[in-house]
Amino acid sequence: MAGQISKITQIGMVTADLDKMVKYYEEMLGVGPWTVVADTKKGIGAPATNTKVNGKRVDFDVKVAICMLDGFELEIIQPMDDKSIYAEHLKKHGEGVINHIAIVTPDNAKFREVMKANGIKSCQKGDVDPALGQSWDYYDGSQYFGTIFELHDKNPVPDDED
């Protein structure tokens, strides 16, 4: 079988206090600088649109910071309500545990077919700022791989699982 993942581009973690976790990364590990790319409660960043959680249309609030490390992205997400998989993950696993891994595939449609054939469904998805023309889609592969995979596509997110 041909490889379904050609590159890992990001590791995403969740926290109850983004500012505190960013401070720990900067002061203890020297990892930074960090950029807050979204804080939906404060109107920072373009909010995701057409968001779905487990197949149902849901709006949720998050605060997100990213740090680039040699072309690789660390992402910290603080759920600001209980509506997202981030909040669910935080409650179940605690802080700092890897929530998702963003990947590049040779063929996103083929990756989705492999996921579907193995009973792995999209657990959260949405469109980023239309000007960016990008969408994201999470596949919960934790039963096999211990993590969620994040795919990026051009808008809109395919509605293959709903």
Residue pairs with C-beta under 8 A, 6 or more apart in sequence:
2 106
3 106
4 105
4 106
4 110
4 111
4 114
5 103
5 104
5 105
5 111
5 149
6 103
6 104
6 105
6 106
7 103
7 104
8 72
8 101
8 102
8 103
8 104
9 72
9 73
9 102
9 103
9 104
10 72
10 73
10 74
10 75
10 100
10 101
10 102
10 150
11 72
11 73
11 74
11 75
11 98
11 100
11 101
11 102
12 75
12 76
12 77
12 98
12 99
12 100
12 101
12 102
12 150
13 21
13 74
13 75
13 76
13 77
13 95
13 96
13 97
13 98
13 99
14 76
14 77
14 78
14 79
14 86
14 89
14 90
14 95
14 96
14 97
14 99
15 21
15 76
15 77
15 78
15 90
15 95
15 96
16 78
16 90
16 95
17 78
18 36
18 63
18 64
18 65
18 76
18 77
18 78
21 76
21 95
21 96
22 32
22 34
22 65
22 76
25 31
25 32
25 34
25 67
25 74
25 76
26 32
26 33
26 34
31 67
31 69
31 74
32 67
33 67
34 65
34 66
34 67
34 76
35 65
35 66
35 67
36 44
36 45
36 63
36 64
36 65
37 44
37 45
37 64
37 65
37 66
38 44
38 45
38 46
38 47
38 62
38 63
38 64
39 45
39 62
39 63
39 64
40 47
40 60
40 61
40 62
40 63
40 80
41 61
41 63
41 80
45 64
46 128
46 129
46 131
46 132
48 126
48 127
48 128
48 136
49 126
49 127
49 130
50 57
50 125
50 126
50 127
50 135
50 156
50 157
51 57
51 58
51 59
51 60
51 124
51 125
51 126
52 58
52 122
52 124
52 125
52 126
52 157
52 162
53 60
53 83
53 84
53 85
53 123
53 124
54 85
54 121
54 123
54 124
55 121
55 122
55 161
55 162
58 83
58 84
59 83
60 79
60 80
60 81
60 83
60 84
60 86
60 87
61 79
61 80
61 81
61 83
62 77
62 78
62 79
62 80
62 84
62 86
63 77
63 78
63 80
64 75
64 76
64 77
64 78
65 75
65 76
66 73
66 74
66 75
66 76
67 73
67 74
73 102
75 102
77 86
77 99
78 86
79 86
79 87
79 90
81 87
82 88
82 91
84 124
85 99
85 123
85 124
85 138
85 140
85 148
86 99
89 97
89 99
98 147
99 147
99 148
100 138
100 147
100 148
100 149
100 150
101 147
101 148
101 149
101 150
102 149
102 150
102 151
102 152
103 149
103 150
103 151
104 152
105 111
105 151
108 151
108 153
109 158
111 139
111 149
111 151
112 139
112 151
112 158
112 160
115 121
115 139
115 141
115 149
116 160
116 161
118 144
120 139
120 140
120 141
120 143
120 144
121 139
121 140
121 161
122 137
122 138
122 139
122 160
122 161
123 138
123 139
123 140
123 148
124 137
124 138
125 135
125 136
125 137
125 138
125 157
126 135
126 136
126 157
127 134
127 135
127 155
127 156
127 157
128 134
128 135
128 136
128 155
130 155
133 154
133 155
134 152
134 153
134 154
134 155
135 152
135 153
135 154
135 155
135 156
135 157
136 150
136 151
136 152
136 153
136 157
137 150
137 151
137 152
137 153
137 157
137 158
138 148
138 149
138 150
138 151
139 148
139 149
139 151
140 148
141 147
141 148
141 149
142 148
